[in-house]
Amino acid sequence: MLISVIIPAFNEERVIQQTLERIKLGIKESESEGVSWEIIVCDNNSTDKTAEIATKMGTKIAFKPINQIARARNTGVGMAQGDWLLFSHR
């Protein structure tokens, strides 16, 4: 089973690395046989280094140029391959 974690993000440069580190830690702590994960950050037209940081951390990046969280979530869903979808945002 594949679980997709989708994170809509707009100018999250200050917190995206810590957020991704914590998600990856949670994934590691809850690993079980037959379950795999993907993390997708949907950059919602950020003007900072959000996408660059997320890319360096090994996540998939989607881009949505129209600033609206629902559109960003849906763009991430369009890229997701998972059987289950989890969303994280603040």
The 8 nearest C-alpha neighbors of each residue, nearest first, counted from 0:
[[1, 34, 33, 35, 82, 2, 81, 83],
 [2, 0, 81, 35, 82, 36, 34, 3],
 [1, 3, 81, 36, 83, 82, 84, 35],
 [4, 2, 81, 84, 37, 36, 38, 79],
 [5, 3, 85, 38, 86, 84, 39, 37],
 [6, 4, 86, 39, 75, 40, 85, 38],
 [5, 7, 40, 87, 86, 88, 41, 8],
 [8, 6, 41, 71, 72, 40, 42, 88],
 [9, 7, 42, 43, 41, 11, 6, 10],
 [8, 10, 45, 43, 11, 42, 44, 7],
 [11, 9, 45, 47, 12, 49, 46, 8],
 [12, 10, 15, 13, 49, 14, 9, 8],
 [11, 13, 49, 48, 15, 10, 14, 47],
 [14, 12, 11, 15, 16, 10, 49, 17],
 [13, 15, 17, 11, 12, 16, 18, 19],
 [16, 14, 18, 11, 17, 12, 19, 13],
 [17, 15, 19, 18, 14, 20, 52, 53],
 [16, 18, 20, 19, 14, 15, 21, 13],
 [19, 17, 15, 21, 16, 20, 14, 22],
 [18, 20, 22, 16, 21, 17, 23, 15],
 [19, 21, 17, 23, 18, 22, 16, 24],
 [22, 20, 24, 18, 23, 19, 25, 17],
 [21, 23, 19, 25, 24, 20, 26, 18],
 [22, 24, 26, 20, 25, 21, 19, 27],
 [25, 23, 21, 27, 26, 22, 20, 28],
 [26, 24, 22, 28, 23, 27, 21, 29],
 [25, 27, 23, 29, 24, 28, 30, 22],
 [28, 26, 24, 30, 25, 29, 23, 22],
 [29, 27, 25, 26, 30, 24, 23, 31],
 [28, 30, 26, 27, 25, 31, 24, 34],
 [31, 29, 27, 28, 26, 32, 34, 35],
 [30, 32, 34, 33, 29, 35, 27, 28],
 [31, 33, 34, 30, 35, 0, 29, 1],
 [32, 34, 0, 31, 35, 1, 30, 36],
 [35, 33, 0, 32, 31, 1, 36, 30],
 [34, 36, 1, 0, 2, 33, 37, 30],
 [37, 35, 2, 1, 3, 38, 34, 4],
 [36, 38, 3, 4, 2, 39, 35, 1],
 [37, 39, 4, 58, 3, 5, 59, 40],
 [40, 38, 59, 5, 60, 58, 4, 6],
 [41, 39, 6, 60, 7, 5, 42, 61],
 [42, 40, 61, 7, 62, 75, 60, 71],
 [41, 43, 62, 8, 44, 40, 9, 50],
 [42, 44, 63, 9, 66, 45, 8, 64],
 [45, 43, 64, 42, 63, 66, 9, 46],
 [46, 44, 10, 9, 47, 43, 42, 49],
 [45, 47, 10, 44, 48, 49, 9, 43],
 [46, 48, 45, 10, 49, 12, 11, 50],
 [49, 47, 51, 12, 50, 52, 46, 10],
 [48, 50, 12, 52, 11, 51, 47, 10],
 [51, 49, 53, 52, 48, 54, 42, 60],
 [52, 50, 48, 54, 53, 49, 55, 47],
 [53, 51, 55, 54, 49, 50, 48, 56],
 [52, 54, 56, 50, 55, 51, 58, 49],
 [55, 53, 51, 57, 56, 52, 58, 50],
 [56, 54, 52, 57, 53, 51, 58, 50],
 [57, 55, 53, 54, 58, 52, 16, 19],
 [58, 56, 54, 55, 53, 59, 38, 52],
 [59, 57, 38, 54, 53, 39, 56, 60],
 [58, 60, 39, 38, 40, 57, 54, 61],
 [61, 59, 40, 39, 41, 58, 62, 54],
 [60, 62, 41, 42, 75, 40, 74, 59],
 [63, 61, 42, 41, 43, 64, 60, 44],
 [62, 64, 43, 65, 71, 44, 42, 74],
 [63, 65, 44, 43, 66, 62, 42, 45],
 [66, 64, 63, 67, 44, 43, 70, 71],
 [67, 65, 43, 64, 44, 68, 63, 71],
 [66, 68, 70, 69, 65, 71, 43, 63],
 [67, 69, 71, 70, 72, 7, 66, 43],
 [70, 68, 72, 71, 67, 73, 7, 74],
 [71, 69, 73, 67, 68, 72, 74, 63],
 [70, 72, 68, 74, 69, 73, 7, 63],
 [73, 71, 69, 75, 74, 70, 7, 68],
 [72, 74, 76, 70, 75, 71, 69, 77],
 [75, 73, 77, 71, 76, 72, 70, 63],
 [74, 76, 72, 78, 77, 73, 41, 5],
 [77, 75, 73, 79, 78, 74, 72, 5],
 [76, 78, 74, 75, 79, 73, 80, 72],
 [77, 79, 75, 76, 80, 74, 61, 39],
 [80, 78, 76, 81, 77, 3, 75, 39],
 [79, 81, 78, 3, 82, 1, 2, 37],
 [82, 80, 1, 2, 3, 83, 79, 84],
 [81, 83, 1, 2, 0, 84, 80, 3],
 [82, 84, 2, 81, 3, 85, 1, 0],
 [85, 83, 3, 2, 4, 81, 86, 82],
 [86, 84, 4, 3, 5, 83, 87, 2],
 [87, 85, 5, 4, 6, 84, 88, 72],
 [86, 88, 6, 5, 85, 89, 4, 7],
 [89, 87, 6, 7, 86, 8, 5, 68],
 [88, 87, 8, 7, 6, 11, 18, 86]]
